[in-house]
Structure formats: C-alpha cells, structure tokens
Amino acid sequence: MSPGSLSVALEPRSCFYEKTRPSAPQPRCTVNVYVADRGTELIQKFDANGVFITKWGGAGQGDGLFASVQGLAADIIGNVYVADANNHRIQKFAGTCAP
C-alpha cells in the first residue's frame, strides 16, 4: 500500500456521563472510525478500540461501489459520506443511530 492511499473519518456515536464521583460526572463518548482504502475501494468500520465491525464497497460504478475514493466523512447520527472521484459523485450511506 502506498503512502496517501487511506482516508479516515471519525463518527461520534453517543455521549453519556459517567459518575466517577458524586460531584463530578465525567463525559464519555464512543466513536467509530471509518477507513477508506483507495487500493481496494473498500470502506472499513472499526470501533474506538480498533476492533473491526464491518466493511463494504469495492471497485465499480453501481450503488455502493467506488472508482477512486478521495475522502469520507461521518455525521453525528452515523451517516457516512464517500467522495467517489472517478464516478463524479458523493455517496451517502445511512447510519444506524436515530437522530
């Protein structure tokens, strides 16, 4: 894999307060990490500990396929946006977290 062949996006999934002391609740947020591999045209999803969750994509022109992933982003409700340069589009993948 050559340098510069990966894109990464973080997805804030949920935040909650953990009461470590009665007077000082501490915020804890969980995140997922998305990695786009331009060599395989796959998007991979990992949890905050680096544990693999799922992957999708591949080379092509159809829905869910890519031709030169140039970047990706995730929003607070889990939608993932992938910039698909050679197909001249941005694909949106629906998240599983309700707004």
N, C-alpha and C positions, 0 to 999 in steps of 0.2 A: 504494500500500500504506500503510495507516495505522499509526501507532506502536503497538507492542504486538501486532502481528499475527504475530510469529515466535516460535518456541520453538527452543532449541538444546540439544543434548546431545553430550558427548564420549565416545568409546569407546576406552579403552586397548586396543590390539590386541596388541602384543608388545613385550617389552623385551629388550635384549641388551646386552652390554658390549663396547665398542669400545676396543681397546688403543691409546691415543694415546701413551703412554709405557710402558716395561716395568713401572714400579712403580705406575702409576695408571690402571687401566682405567676408562673413563667410561661410565655407563649411557646408553643411547639408547632412547627409546620412540617408537613410531609410534602415531598416533591417527587415528581417523576422526571427522568432525564430521557430525552429523545436524541438519538444519534442517526444522522443520515450518512450512509456510505455511498459516495459517488461511484465507486468501482463496481458495486453490485446493484446500485439503485434501490437499496433496502433501507427502510426506517426501522430502527430497533428501539424498544422502550425498556428502561431499567428503573428500578426503584432507587430511593436515596442511598441505599447500601450497595448499589451496583448489581443487584440481583436481576437477571433477565426476566422480563414479563412477557413480551410478545414481539413479533416483527411482521411487517407487511411490505408490499411493493414488488419491485422487480423491473427489468427493462421492458419498455413498450410504450404504446400510445393510448391504451384504454384507461378506463377509470381505475385508480389505484396503482397504475404503473407510471414509471418516470423515464425521462430521457435527459439526463444531466441535472440532478438535484443541485441547486445553487444555495439553498438555505431553508431553514424551517423555524417555526415559532409555535408557541403554545400559549393559550389564554387561560385565565383563572378557572374556567369551567371545563377545561380539558379538551377543547377543540385544538387540533393540530393543523397548521397551515404549511404546505410544502411548495416552495418555488421550483417549478419544473421548467427549466430554461428552454430546452430544445423542443418541448411541446407547447411553449408560449402560454403558460397558464400557472395559476396557483390553485392547488387542490386543497380542499378543506375536508378534514376527517372529524366527524362528530365525537365529542368526548362522552364519557360515561357519568360525569358528575353533573347533577342538576343545578341550575342557577340558583 
